[in-house]
Amino acid sequence: MELLTKEQVRHVADLAHISITEQEEDMYLTQLNDILNEIKKIEDVNVDGEEIMISSVDKTNCYKEDVPGVMDKRDEILKNSKLRKGDFIVVPKVLND
């Protein structure tokens, strides 16, 4: 069953700024329709009354007590940094002016 058209494949390629040949267009149309048909099979499965499964393994959260304490590892952290300025680590600028 064809769920996509050649025009839709061409449109997606245009959105992605990808130029594709007529042969690639046909190939992608076939591949994408195959994928969508497999998804359609999954959508058609009746799961009424089935319990939702979040994980395939039974696990529970392990919580540790939050105990305040002194964390004075500044010198240890600073000695591992490549660039320092006083008691600070110099990092690359990530925001534009």
VENLINPE-V998898 format. One record per residue. N is the residue number from 1. RES is the residue in one letter. SS is DSSP state (H for helix, E for strand, C for the rest). PHI is phi in whole degrees, 0 to 359 (* if undefined). PSI is psi in radians with two decimals (NA if undefined). Layout:
# VENLINPE-V998898
N;RES;SS;PHI;PSI, N;RES;SS;PHI;PSI
This chain:
# VENLINPE-V998898
1;M;C;*;2.23, 2;E;C;276;1.99, 3;L;C;261;-0.40, 4;L;C;243;2.71, 5;T;C;251;2.91, 6;K;H;299;-0.63, 7;E;H;298;-0.68, 8;Q;H;292;-0.69, 9;V;H;297;-0.78, 10;R;H;299;-0.71, 11;H;H;297;-0.77, 12;V;H;297;-0.73, 13;A;H;297;-0.71, 14;D;H;297;-0.74, 15;L;H;298;-0.61, 16;A;C;273;0.03, 17;H;C;57;0.78, 18;I;C;243;2.23, 19;S;C;268;2.26, 20;I;C;233;2.61, 21;T;C;278;2.97, 22;E;H;300;-0.69, 23;Q;H;295;-0.77, 24;E;H;294;-0.64, 25;E;H;302;-0.81, 26;D;H;296;-0.72, 27;M;H;296;-0.82, 28;Y;H;294;-0.62, 29;L;H;299;-0.80, 30;T;H;296;-0.83, 31;Q;H;296;-0.79, 32;L;H;294;-0.68, 33;N;H;295;-0.67, 34;D;H;299;-0.78, 35;I;H;297;-0.83, 36;L;H;295;-0.59, 37;N;H;292;-0.63, 38;E;H;293;-0.70, 39;I;H;296;-0.69, 40;K;H;299;-0.69, 41;K;H;300;-0.72, 42;I;H;293;-0.71, 43;E;H;297;-0.51, 44;D;C;281;-0.18, 45;V;C;289;2.28, 46;N;C;278;2.02, 47;V;C;244;0.31, 48;D;C;301;2.33, 49;G;C;83;-0.05, 50;E;C;274;2.47, 51;E;C;283;2.42, 52;I;C;290;2.30, 53;M;C;252;2.08, 54;I;C;271;-0.58, 55;S;C;217;2.64, 56;S;C;278;-0.15, 57;V;C;240;2.55, 58;D;C;277;1.99, 59;K;C;221;2.66, 60;T;C;233;2.73, 61;N;C;285;2.47, 62;C;C;250;1.96, 63;Y;C;257;2.44, 64;K;C;252;2.61, 65;E;C;293;2.40, 66;D;C;276;1.82, 67;V;C;249;2.06, 68;P;C;292;2.56, 69;G;C;201;3.06, 70;V;C;269;2.24, 71;M;C;239;1.66, 72;D;C;243;1.34, 73;K;C;242;0.42, 74;R;H;305;-0.86, 75;D;H;298;-0.68, 76;E;H;294;-0.71, 77;I;H;291;-0.79, 78;L;H;294;-0.58, 79;K;H;290;-0.34, 80;N;C;271;-0.11, 81;S;C;272;2.56, 82;K;C;285;-0.79, 83;L;C;241;2.30, 84;R;E;229;2.66, 85;K;E;223;1.69, 86;G;C;69;-2.19, 87;D;C;264;0.39, 88;F;E;238;2.66, 89;I;E;266;2.28, 90;V;C;273;2.21, 91;V;C;236;2.76, 92;P;C;296;2.58, 93;K;C;290;2.32, 94;V;C;243;-0.19, 95;L;C;251;2.50, 96;N;C;279;2.72, 97;D;C;286;NA
